[in-house]
Amino acid sequence: MYKIAFLGSKEVGYSALEYLIANAIDLNINIVAVLTNDRKISDTDKSILELVSTHQIQVLSHANQLLELETIDFLISIQYHEILLQKHIDSAKKLAINLHMAPVPEYRGCNQFSFAIIDKAKEFGTTLHVLEAGIDSGNILFEKRFPITENETVVSLHKKTTEESIALFENSISDILTGNYSRTPQKSFKNIRPFGFHLRNEINDIKQIDLSWEDEKIDRYIRATYFPPFEPPYAIKNGERIELSLDWKDELSR
């Protein structure tokens, strides 16, 4: 029986852990520990800590506790909020994997949904890859790509990617556990896929809308950054800061 340490948060993390628990016998796994900040985006998101409590799974408070576990075969990271050190990754005797809710190598890092819309990307995706000490840099194991619509918003793209990520995980985890996969280095795509990386704080820069831009660009940047309950995009008009939504034309005309 494979011993699993699960690290994750948000809706995708909850769904993946719930799937592992529900299918533990068929997958031949034992979830020995969970590490989470239990972060939620909306009030409707479910609690990983409550799920773990129901099934009496050990909860870790920090990554160093991974080193104290007797044996871990697989480490599964799904929307975990911290960068792991190599020693944490090496606690998995067979494999450590991460689910990154974006295509790689184009959109590694943070706020990938927003930058794909700003870039006028034609497609997006989600990726299961080998977990390394670098950020989203490991070999690709499985991926799913899908088109971005003409008027895509960060909210709709996030929802679509969440659904595709859950499906990718559920359809691939059995093959990952049994070794039925190939590892594709990201550098093998250097001539056909652009390499991109964004830091978490970059989102603040793209939320300031310049009113001298053409309407298409204003609309694109607002579609890329208006994501309640997070701080909205804004513009400075006559010295006043005006918060903007998808109804930005009406808001600016008042």
N, C-alpha and C positions, 0 to 999 in steps of 0.2 A: 504494500500500500504506500503510495507516494505521500510524503508529508509536505504540506503547503504553508508558507507564510504569505499572508495577503496584506498588501498596502494599498489604501485607496480612499476615495471620498467622492462626493457629489452623486448625481443620479446614475452615472455610468458605473462608478465603483460599487454602489449599492446593488445594482442589477447583476453585475458580474459575480459578486459575492453570493447573492441570493441563488444564482444559477449553480454555483459550485456546491453550495450546501444542499440544494434540492437534488443534485445529481452526483453526490459524493460516492455512492455505492457503484454506480455505473462507471464513473471515472476512476474508481479505485484510489480515492484520495482521502486524506485526513487533514483538515484545516487546523493546524496546531496553534496559530497565533494571528492576530490582526492588529495592524497599526493604522490609525486614522486620526484626522483632526475633525472628522464628522462634518465637514463643511457642506453647506447647502446653498444653492443659488436662490431658490424660491421657497415659500412656505409649504408647498406641496411635496418637496423633496423628502424622502424617508431617511430615517436615522440608521446609520450603520451600527452605531453603538447599541441601539435597541435590538437590532437583528442579531448581533453577536451575543447579547445578553440572553436572548431567547434560546439560543443554541449552546450556551455555556462554553464559548470559545475564549481562550485567553486573550486579553487585550494588553498590548504593549504601550508604553508611554513615550518611548524614544527608540530610534533606530539601533542604538548600541545594544539594546536587549536582544536583537537578532543573534548576536554573537554568543549569547548565553543559552540559546536553545540547543538541545542535544543534537538534533538532526533536522535539516531542512533539505528536501530534494529540489523543490521549486520555489522561487520567489516571484510573486505576481504583483505587479504594480499597475494600478488603474487610477489615474488622476491623483496620484500621491503628490503632496504639496512641497516636498523637500528633495534636494539633490542628494542622492546616496553616495557615500564613499565606497571605494573599491572593496574595503574590508566587509562592508555590509552586503555588497553584491556577491562576494565570494562565499558568503554563508550558505548560498544555494549550491548543493553538491552537483546537481544536474544542469540547471538552467535558471537564469533570472530573465524575466520578460517585462516589457512595458507596453501599455496601450497609449499611443499618442493620437489625439483626436485631430489629426491633420495629415496630409500627404508629406512624405519625406523623400528627398532632402529639401524640398521647396519651402516648407513652413515648419521649421523646427523652432522650439522656444514657446513664447506666450502670445496670446491674443491673435492666434493664427486666422481665426474667422474674419476678423476686421481687416487684416492686411490682404487677405485673398480678395475681398470685395474692393478694396482700394486699388489693388493691382489689376482689376478687371479680369481676374483669372476665369478661365472657362470651365475648370473642374476643380473639385476638392476631394477629400478622402479621409480615411482613417487607417492607422497602421499598428500592427503588432510587431515589435522588434526586440532584438536582444538588448537587455539592459546593460549599459556601460556607465562608467563614471562621467563621461561627457553627457551633454544634454541632447537627447533624442538622436544620438549618433550611431546607434548599433545596427547590426545587420538586420535587414527586413525579413520577417518570417511570413507574414500574411498581410495583405492590404485590400482595401475596397475603395474604388474611386467612383465618383458620380458627378453629373453636371451641376454647375452653378447657374441659376436662372438669371435672366436679364435684370430683374428688379429685386434680387436677393437682399435680405436684411441680415444683420448679424444674429438676430433672434431666430429667423427661419433657418439660417445655415447651421446654427448651433443645434437646433431641434433635429434637423435632418442628420447631422453628424452624430448626435447622441444615439439616434435609432440605428444608424448604420454601424456604429461602434459596438453596441450591444449585440447586434446580429453577427458581426465579425468575430467577436469573442466567443459567443456560443457555438458558432460553426467551426471554430479553429482550435479550441482548447483541447479537445480530445487528441487531435493530431500532434499538438505541441507536447502533451504529456507522454505520448507513445513514440515520439521522435520522428513522426511522419511529416517532415518538412525539409526545406532547403534554406540556407542562409544566403541572402543576396546583399553584398556590401553596397552601401549607398554610393560609394565612389564609382561603382560600375555604371551609374546613370549620369556621369558628369557631362556627357555630350548630348544628352536628350532631356535632362531635367535641371533647371536652375537650382543652385544651392541658396537657401535663405535661412536667416535666423533673426528672431526678434526678442528683445528683453521685455520684462514685465512693465517697466515704467515708460516704454515708448507709447503706450496707449494715451498717456496724458498729452503728448504733443499733437496727436492727430484728432483730438477732440476740439481743438480751437479752430473754428471755421473763419476763413478770411472772406469777407463779403465782396471782395473784388473778384473772386473766382466766378467762373461761369456757373450757371444753374446746375448743369450736369455734374460738375465736380462737387459743388456744395451738397447736392442730393446724395451723391455716392459716399461722401465722407460721413454724412449723417446716417445713412443706411448702415454704414460700417461700424458706427460707434453708439448708436442709441439702443441701449440694452438695459431697461429697468430690471432690478432696482439700482443698478450702478449709476454713478454720476453721469449726467447726459452731456452731449456736445454743447458748445456755446459759441456765441459771437459777441464781439464788442461793437455796439452801435451808439453813436453819439456819447461815447464814454461810459455807456451802461452795458453791463454783462447780461446777455439774454440767453437763457437756457433753451435749447432747441429739441424738437422731436421730429417725427416723420411729417408733421404738419408745419414744418418750418416756415413755409411761405406766409401762412396766416400769422404765425408768431412774429415774424419780422415786419409785417405790414401794420401791426397795431400801434 
